[in-house]
Amino acid sequence: MATGSSPRFLPLAEVSEVLSISAAQVYALVRRGELRAIKIGGRGQWRVEATELEAYIERMYKSTRDFIDDHPYVGDTNADHLHADDSDEHAVD
């Protein structure tokens, strides 16, 4: 059920705004089965339940964490040294 003023179901255009991707990309997620949705009405309009969108976002967070764990960032080992030098340049006497 909807809580407060939040709608239970969102059209693909609204999902695209939430995820900051195109409606075509949202449609592809739905068609590939990555984002659960229902097709309703005489014109067969797609709707994504808000809880399904939140579950998708949580899965993407987990997927990202797994990726980061499997591919640790190995940055410039001199980065701390560079930042220390930069701060010295801007020191006030």
N, CA, C and O atoms as CSV, one atom per row, in Angstrom:
chain,resi,resn,atom,element,x,y,z
A,1,MET,N,N,0.820,-1.188,0.000
A,1,MET,CA,C,0.000,0.000,0.000
A,1,MET,C,C,0.867,1.256,0.000
A,1,MET,O,O,1.999,1.239,0.483
A,2,ALA,N,N,0.344,2.305,-0.527
A,2,ALA,CA,C,1.068,3.564,-0.548
A,2,ALA,C,C,1.085,4.165,0.846
A,2,ALA,O,O,0.111,4.066,1.593
A,3,THR,N,N,2.199,4.785,1.181
A,3,THR,CA,C,2.301,5.444,2.470
A,3,THR,C,C,2.439,6.934,2.236
A,3,THR,O,O,3.192,7.372,1.367
A,4,GLY,N,N,1.699,7.715,3.028
A,4,GLY,CA,C,1.778,9.163,2.862
A,4,GLY,C,C,1.320,9.588,1.486
A,4,GLY,O,O,0.282,9.140,1.000
A,5,SER,N,N,2.104,10.464,0.852
A,5,SER,CA,C,1.742,10.950,-0.475
A,5,SER,C,C,2.505,10.238,-1.586
A,5,SER,O,O,2.390,10.617,-2.752
A,6,SER,N,N,3.279,9.217,-1.246
A,6,SER,CA,C,4.054,8.491,-2.253
A,6,SER,C,C,3.160,7.499,-2.991
A,6,SER,O,O,2.455,6.711,-2.360
A,7,PRO,N,N,3.186,7.532,-4.322
A,7,PRO,CA,C,2.374,6.571,-5.068
A,7,PRO,C,C,2.957,5.162,-4.966
A,7,PRO,O,O,4.168,4.984,-4.837
A,8,ARG,N,N,2.074,4.171,-5.025
A,8,ARG,CA,C,2.539,2.783,-4.971
A,8,ARG,C,C,3.243,2.393,-6.259
A,8,ARG,O,O,4.267,1.711,-6.226
A,9,PHE,N,N,2.697,2.823,-7.405
A,9,PHE,CA,C,3.248,2.468,-8.709
A,9,PHE,C,C,3.754,3.706,-9.431
A,9,PHE,O,O,3.156,4.778,-9.349
A,10,LEU,N,N,4.864,3.542,-10.138
A,10,LEU,CA,C,5.477,4.647,-10.876
A,10,LEU,C,C,5.550,4.313,-12.356
A,10,LEU,O,O,5.883,3.183,-12.715
A,11,PRO,N,N,5.244,5.273,-13.222
A,11,PRO,CA,C,5.456,5.046,-14.649
A,11,PRO,C,C,6.960,5.023,-14.940
A,11,PRO,O,O,7.764,5.525,-14.155
A,12,LEU,N,N,7.319,4.437,-16.069
A,12,LEU,CA,C,8.736,4.313,-16.417
A,12,LEU,C,C,9.435,5.668,-16.483
A,12,LEU,O,O,10.616,5.771,-16.151
A,13,ALA,N,N,8.723,6.695,-16.904
A,13,ALA,CA,C,9.331,8.032,-16.984
A,13,ALA,C,C,9.767,8.516,-15.605
A,13,ALA,O,O,10.825,9.132,-15.475
A,14,GLU,N,N,8.967,8.247,-14.576
A,14,GLU,CA,C,9.341,8.661,-13.221
A,14,GLU,C,C,10.496,7.816,-12.690
A,14,GLU,O,O,11.380,8.327,-12.001
A,15,VAL,N,N,10.488,6.529,-13.011
A,15,VAL,CA,C,11.599,5.657,-12.608
A,15,VAL,C,C,12.888,6.160,-13.241
A,15,VAL,O,O,13.939,6.164,-12.599
A,16,SER,N,N,12.810,6.585,-14.504
A,16,SER,CA,C,14.008,7.088,-15.177
A,16,SER,C,C,14.540,8.334,-14.485
A,16,SER,O,O,15.753,8.530,-14.415
A,17,GLU,N,N,13.648,9.183,-13.971
A,17,GLU,CA,C,14.087,10.376,-13.238
A,17,GLU,C,C,14.766,9.989,-11.927
A,17,GLU,O,O,15.796,10.560,-11.570
A,18,VAL,N,N,14.201,9.034,-11.216
A,18,VAL,CA,C,14.780,8.591,-9.944
A,18,VAL,C,C,16.183,8.038,-10.159
A,18,VAL,O,O,17.097,8.331,-9.388
A,19,LEU,N,N,16.352,7.233,-11.215
A,19,LEU,CA,C,17.632,6.584,-11.483
A,19,LEU,C,C,18.576,7.447,-12.330
A,19,LEU,O,O,19.733,7.080,-12.538
A,20,SER,N,N,18.089,8.578,-12.813
A,20,SER,CA,C,18.857,9.466,-13.697
A,20,SER,C,C,19.366,8.739,-14.938
A,20,SER,O,O,20.528,8.866,-15.325
A,21,ILE,N,N,18.463,7.976,-15.548
A,21,ILE,CA,C,18.743,7.301,-16.817
A,21,ILE,C,C,17.562,7.556,-17.743
A,21,ILE,O,O,16.546,8.100,-17.310
A,22,SER,N,N,17.678,7.175,-18.996
A,22,SER,CA,C,16.596,7.415,-19.941
A,22,SER,C,C,15.449,6.425,-19.727
A,22,SER,O,O,15.635,5.356,-19.146
A,23,ALA,N,N,14.270,6.798,-20.204
A,23,ALA,CA,C,13.118,5.898,-20.139
A,23,ALA,C,C,13.391,4.628,-20.947
A,23,ALA,O,O,12.925,3.549,-20.582
A,24,ALA,N,N,14.140,4.754,-22.036
A,24,ALA,CA,C,14.483,3.575,-22.849
A,24,ALA,C,C,15.358,2.611,-22.049
A,24,ALA,O,O,15.217,1.394,-22.170
A,25,GLN,N,N,16.260,3.153,-21.234
A,25,GLN,CA,C,17.098,2.290,-20.402
A,25,GLN,C,C,16.270,1.590,-19.330
A,25,GLN,O,O,16.514,0.424,-19.020
A,26,VAL,N,N,15.296,2.291,-18.765
A,26,VAL,CA,C,14.407,1.669,-17.780
A,26,VAL,C,C,13.608,0.563,-18.447
A,26,VAL,O,O,13.465,-0.524,-17.886
A,27,TYR,N,N,13.086,0.826,-19.633
A,27,TYR,CA,C,12.329,-0.177,-20.373
A,27,TYR,C,C,13.191,-1.423,-20.619
A,27,TYR,O,O,12.712,-2.549,-20.487
A,28,ALA,N,N,14.443,-1.218,-20.970
A,28,ALA,CA,C,15.351,-2.351,-21.198
A,28,ALA,C,C,15.559,-3.140,-19.907
A,28,ALA,O,O,15.596,-4.370,-19.942
A,29,LEU,N,N,15.696,-2.461,-18.776
A,29,LEU,CA,C,15.827,-3.154,-17.484
A,29,LEU,C,C,14.598,-4.017,-17.208
A,29,LEU,O,O,14.711,-5.148,-16.735
A,30,VAL,N,N,13.426,-3.467,-17.511
A,30,VAL,CA,C,12.173,-4.202,-17.311
A,30,VAL,C,C,12.101,-5.399,-18.244
A,30,VAL,O,O,11.791,-6.506,-17.804
A,31,ARG,N,N,12.377,-5.198,-19.506
A,31,ARG,CA,C,12.274,-6.278,-20.498
A,31,ARG,C,C,13.287,-7.391,-20.253
A,31,ARG,O,O,13.017,-8.552,-20.559
A,32,ARG,N,N,14.458,-7.045,-19.700
A,32,ARG,CA,C,15.465,-8.057,-19.366
A,32,ARG,C,C,15.174,-8.756,-18.046
A,32,ARG,O,O,15.850,-9.720,-17.687
A,33,GLY,N,N,14.164,-8.270,-17.320
A,33,GLY,CA,C,13.802,-8.879,-16.047
A,33,GLY,C,C,14.641,-8.412,-14.877
A,33,GLY,O,O,14.560,-8.989,-13.792
A,34,GLU,N,N,15.446,-7.378,-15.074
A,34,GLU,CA,C,16.283,-6.859,-13.992
A,34,GLU,C,C,15.481,-5.993,-13.028
A,34,GLU,O,O,15.821,-5.895,-11.849
A,35,LEU,N,N,14.423,-5.367,-13.523
A,35,LEU,CA,C,13.549,-4.520,-12.723
A,35,LEU,C,C,12.119,-5.012,-12.941
A,35,LEU,O,O,11.583,-4.930,-14.046
A,36,ARG,N,N,11.513,-5.523,-11.873
A,36,ARG,CA,C,10.153,-6.063,-11.997
A,36,ARG,C,C,9.151,-4.947,-12.218
A,36,ARG,O,O,9.229,-3.893,-11.588
A,37,ALA,N,N,8.208,-5.187,-13.117
A,37,ALA,CA,C,7.174,-4.216,-13.438
A,37,ALA,C,C,5.924,-4.968,-13.867
A,37,ALA,O,O,5.957,-6.170,-14.132
A,38,ILE,N,N,4.826,-4.232,-13.929
A,38,ILE,CA,C,3.578,-4.807,-14.430
A,38,ILE,C,C,3.107,-3.973,-15.614
A,38,ILE,O,O,3.417,-2.787,-15.733
A,39,LYS,N,N,2.359,-4.624,-16.475
A,39,LYS,CA,C,1.782,-3.956,-17.642
A,39,LYS,C,C,0.291,-3.873,-17.387
A,39,LYS,O,O,-0.372,-4.897,-17.223
A,40,ILE,N,N,-0.242,-2.656,-17.353
A,40,ILE,CA,C,-1.646,-2.480,-16.993
A,40,ILE,C,C,-2.382,-1.607,-18.009
A,40,ILE,O,O,-1.777,-0.918,-18.830
A,41,GLY,N,N,-3.702,-1.664,-17.920
A,41,GLY,CA,C,-4.545,-0.799,-18.734
A,41,GLY,C,C,-4.692,-1.280,-20.162
A,41,GLY,O,O,-3.967,-2.161,-20.623
A,42,GLY,N,N,-5.645,-0.680,-20.849
A,42,GLY,CA,C,-5.940,-1.034,-22.223
A,42,GLY,C,C,-4.790,-0.795,-23.176
A,42,GLY,O,O,-4.653,-1.493,-24.181
A,43,ARG,N,N,-3.968,0.184,-22.867
A,43,ARG,CA,C,-2.823,0.491,-23.727
A,43,ARG,C,C,-1.555,-0.196,-23.264
A,43,ARG,O,O,-0.487,0.008,-23.842
A,44,GLY,N,N,-1.666,-1.009,-22.224
A,44,GLY,CA,C,-0.509,-1.764,-21.750
A,44,GLY,C,C,0.623,-0.900,-21.235
A,44,GLY,O,O,1.774,-1.068,-21.637
A,45,GLN,N,N,0.300,0.018,-20.350
A,45,GLN,CA,C,1.324,0.894,-19.800
A,45,GLN,C,C,2.086,0.180,-18.685
A,45,GLN,O,O,1.500,-0.526,-17.865
A,46,TRP,N,N,3.385,0.379,-18.674
A,46,TRP,CA,C,4.242,-0.250,-17.673
A,46,TRP,C,C,4.241,0.577,-16.399
A,46,TRP,O,O,4.251,1.808,-16.435
A,47,ARG,N,N,4.230,-0.133,-15.259
A,47,ARG,CA,C,4.332,0.502,-13.952
A,47,ARG,C,C,5.288,-0.314,-13.090
A,47,ARG,O,O,5.298,-1.544,-13.135
A,48,VAL,N,N,6.088,0.399,-12.307
A,48,VAL,CA,C,7.025,-0.234,-11.387
A,48,VAL,C,C,6.569,0.110,-9.971
A,48,VAL,O,O,6.391,1.279,-9.629
A,49,GLU,N,N,6.386,-0.915,-9.167
A,49,GLU,CA,C,5.998,-0.686,-7.782
A,49,GLU,C,C,7.180,-0.045,-7.047
A,49,GLU,O,O,8.330,-0.429,-7.257
A,50,ALA,N,N,6.891,0.923,-6.195
A,50,ALA,CA,C,7.952,1.648,-5.482
A,50,ALA,C,C,8.848,0.689,-4.704
A,50,ALA,O,O,10.061,0.890,-4.646
A,51,THR,N,N,8.269,-0.348,-4.107
A,51,THR,CA,C,9.082,-1.310,-3.351
A,51,THR,C,C,10.006,-2.096,-4.274
A,51,THR,O,O,11.110,-2.464,-3.871
A,52,GLU,N,N,9.573,-2.359,-5.504
A,52,GLU,CA,C,10.429,-3.057,-6.477
A,52,GLU,C,C,11.588,-2.164,-6.906
A,52,GLU,O,O,12.706,-2.640,-7.100
A,53,LEU,N,N,11.319,-0.877,-7.054
A,53,LEU,CA,C,12.381,0.055,-7.401
A,53,LEU,C,C,13.414,0.112,-6.278
A,53,LEU,O,O,14.617,0.093,-6.540
A,54,GLU,N,N,12.957,0.181,-5.041
A,54,GLU,CA,C,13.878,0.204,-3.904
A,54,GLU,C,C,14.680,-1.096,-3.822
A,54,GLU,O,O,15.873,-1.068,-3.518
A,55,ALA,N,N,14.037,-2.226,-4.088
A,55,ALA,CA,C,14.745,-3.517,-4.078
A,55,ALA,C,C,15.806,-3.551,-5.175
A,55,ALA,O,O,16.907,-4.057,-4.959
A,56,TYR,N,N,15.477,-3.014,-6.352
A,56,TYR,CA,C,16.444,-2.944,-7.452
A,56,TYR,C,C,17.647,-2.093,-7.042
A,56,TYR,O,O,18.794,-2.475,-7.278
A,57,ILE,N,N,17.380,-0.940,-6.429
A,57,ILE,CA,C,18.459,-0.050,-6.003
A,57,ILE,C,C,19.346,-0.765,-4.981
A,57,ILE,O,O,20.570,-0.664,-5.057
A,58,GLU,N,N,18.757,-1.472,-4.043
A,58,GLU,CA,C,19.540,-2.225,-3.054
A,58,GLU,C,C,20.400,-3.295,-3.728
A,58,GLU,O,O,21.549,-3.504,-3.340
A,59,ARG,N,N,19.841,-3.976,-4.742
A,59,ARG,CA,C,20.628,-4.975,-5.477
A,59,ARG,C,C,21.797,-4.324,-6.183
A,59,ARG,O,O,22.883,-4.899,-6.243
A,60,MET,N,N,21.590,-3.136,-6.718
A,60,MET,CA,C,22.677,-2.437,-7.401
A,60,MET,C,C,23.750,-1.992,-6.407
A,60,MET,O,O,24.938,-2.023,-6.728
A,61,TYR,N,N,23.348,-1.580,-5.210
A,61,TYR,CA,C,24.334,-1.262,-4.172
A,61,TYR,C,C,25.166,-2.490,-3.844
A,61,TYR,O,O,26.390,-2.403,-3.736
A,62,LYS,N,N,24.506,-3.643,-3.682
A,62,LYS,CA,C,25.228,-4.879,-3.374
A,62,LYS,C,C,26.153,-5.254,-4.523
A,62,LYS,O,O,27.301,-5.638,-4.297
A,63,SER,N,N,25.662,-5.145,-5.750
A,63,SER,CA,C,26.475,-5.454,-6.925
A,63,SER,C,C,27.701,-4.549,-6.985
A,63,SER,O,O,28.798,-5.002,-7.313
A,64,THR,N,N,27.515,-3.284,-6.671
A,64,THR,CA,C,28.627,-2.337,-6.672
A,64,THR,C,C,29.625,-2.681,-5.575
A,64,THR,O,O,30.834,-2.647,-5.806
A,65,ARG,N,N,29.126,-3.015,-4.371
A,65,ARG,CA,C,30.031,-3.413,-3.284
A,65,ARG,C,C,30.836,-4.638,-3.681
A,65,ARG,O,O,32.042,-4.699,-3.438
A,66,ASP,N,N,30.172,-5.620,-4.297
A,66,ASP,CA,C,30.866,-6.834,-4.740
A,66,ASP,C,C,31.939,-6.497,-5.766
A,66,ASP,O,O,33.047,-7.031,-5.707
A,67,PHE,N,N,31.616,-5.613,-6.705
A,67,PHE,CA,C,32.581,-5.194,-7.714
A,67,PHE,C,C,33.790,-4.535,-7.063
A,67,PHE,O,O,34.933,-4.837,-7.405
A,68,ILE,N,N,33.527,-3.631,-6.120
A,68,ILE,CA,C,34.615,-2.928,-5.434
A,68,ILE,C,C,35.477,-3.918,-4.661
A,68,ILE,O,O,36.704,-3.818,-4.671
A,69,ASP,N,N,34.837,-4.874,-3.990
A,69,ASP,CA,C,35.592,-5.887,-3.246
A,69,ASP,C,C,36.464,-6.723,-4.178
A,69,ASP,O,O,37.597,-7.067,-3.838
A,70,ASP,N,N,35.927,-7.048,-5.357
A,70,ASP,CA,C,36.661,-7.870,-6.319
A,70,ASP,C,C,37.699,-7.090,-7.114
A,70,ASP,O,O,38.640,-7.673,-7.653
A,71,HIS,N,N,37.531,-5.774,-7.187
A,71,HIS,CA,C,38.425,-4.911,-7.965
A,71,HIS,C,C,38.841,-3.708,-7.124
A,71,HIS,O,O,38.400,-2.588,-7.384
A,72,PRO,N,N,39.682,-3.927,-6.123
A,72,PRO,CA,C,40.065,-2.802,-5.260
A,72,PRO,C,C,40.780,-1.710,-6.039
A,72,PRO,O,O,41.528,-1.979,-6.979
A,73,TYR,N,N,40.536,-0.488,-5.632
A,73,TYR,CA,C,41.178,0.664,-6.251
A,73,TYR,C,C,42.610,0.757,-5.750
A,73,TYR,O,O,42.864,0.790,-4.546
A,74,VAL,N,N,43.525,0.797,-6.682
A,74,VAL,CA,C,44.928,0.951,-6.337
A,74,VAL,C,C,45.342,2.306,-6.891
A,74,VAL,O,O,45.748,2.429,-8.047
A,75,GLY,N,N,45.230,3.311,-6.045
A,75,GLY,CA,C,45.512,4.674,-6.478
A,75,GLY,C,C,46.984,4.987,-6.460
A,75,GLY,O,O,47.814,4.128,-6.160
A,76,ASP,N,N,47.301,6.205,-6.778
A,76,ASP,CA,C,48.671,6.707,-6.779
A,76,ASP,C,C,49.212,6.672,-5.352
A,76,ASP,O,O,48.664,7.323,-4.463
A,77,THR,N,N,50.263,5.930,-5.138
A,77,THR,CA,C,50.838,5.814,-3.796
A,77,THR,C,C,51.475,7.116,-3.349
A,77,THR,O,O,51.773,7.281,-2.166
A,78,ASN,N,N,51.690,8.043,-4.271
A,78,ASN,CA,C,52.263,9.346,-3.925
A,78,ASN,C,C,51.189,10.393,-3.662
A,78,ASN,O,O,51.514,11.558,-3.433
A,79,ALA,N,N,49.911,10.002,-3.690
A,79,ALA,CA,C,48.819,10.965,-3.563
A,79,ALA,C,C,48.892,11.722,-2.241
A,79,ALA,O,O,48.696,12.937,-2.223
A,80,ASP,N,N,49.168,11.036,-1.135
A,80,ASP,CA,C,49.254,11.721,0.153
A,80,ASP,C,C,50.396,12.731,0.146
A,80,ASP,O,O,50.261,13.836,0.673
A,81,HIS,N,N,51.502,12.351,-0.444
A,81,HIS,CA,C,52.651,13.240,-0.525
A,81,HIS,C,C,52.298,14.487,-1.343
A,81,HIS,O,O,52.679,15.599,-0.977
A,82,LEU,N,N,51.571,14.302,-2.450
A,82,LEU,CA,C,51.200,15.429,-3.294
A,82,LEU,C,C,50.290,16.385,-2.554
A,82,LEU,O,O,50.457,17.601,-2.648
A,83,HIS,N,N,49.326,15.848,-1.815
A,83,HIS,CA,C,48.411,16.712,-1.075
A,83,HIS,C,C,49.144,17.467,0.029
A,83,HIS,O,O,48.830,18.627,0.295
A,84,ALA,N,N,50.106,16.833,0.667
A,84,ALA,CA,C,50.881,17.500,1.716
A,84,ALA,C,C,51.666,18.659,1.118
A,84,ALA,O,O,51.741,19.729,1.722
A,85,ASP,N,N,52.257,18.460,-0.070
A,85,ASP,CA,C,53.012,19.536,-0.718
A,85,ASP,C,C,52.094,20.690,-1.086
A,85,ASP,O,O,52.468,21.854,-0.941
A,86,ASP,N,N,50.874,20.368,-1.569
A,86,ASP,CA,C,49.923,21.410,-1.945
A,86,ASP,C,C,49.550,22.262,-0.747
A,86,ASP,O,O,49.463,23.484,-0.865
A,87,SER,N,N,49.327,21.642,0.404
A,87,SER,CA,C,48.913,22.415,1.573
A,87,SER,C,C,50.035,23.315,2.059
A,87,SER,O,O,49.771,24.388,2.601
A,88,ASP,N,N,51.296,22.895,1.873
A,88,ASP,CA,C,52.418,23.719,2.273
A,88,ASP,C,C,52.508,24.999,1.441
A,88,ASP,O,O,52.905,26.046,1.950
A,89,GLU,N,N,52.138,24.912,0.164
A,89,GLU,CA,C,52.192,26.074,-0.724
A,89,GLU,C,C,51.242,27.179,-0.261
A,89,GLU,O,O,51.505,28.369,-0.438
A,90,HIS,N,N,50.129,26.745,0.339
A,90,HIS,CA,C,49.086,27.708,0.700
A,90,HIS,C,C,49.153,28.109,2.174
A,90,HIS,O,O,48.237,28.758,2.678
A,91,ALA,N,N,50.215,27.733,2.858
A,91,ALA,CA,C,50.339,28.045,4.281
A,91,ALA,C,C,50.565,29.539,4.460
A,91,ALA,O,O,51.261,30.176,3.669
A,92,VAL,N,N,49.969,30.085,5.506
A,92,VAL,CA,C,50.126,31.493,5.823
A,92,VAL,C,C,51.205,31.637,6.878
A,92,VAL,O,O,51.193,30.922,7.880
A,93,ASP,N,N,52.134,32.550,6.664
A,93,ASP,CA,C,53.237,32.764,7.624
A,93,ASP,C,C,52.833,33.673,8.732
A,93,ASP,O,O,53.636,33.957,9.621
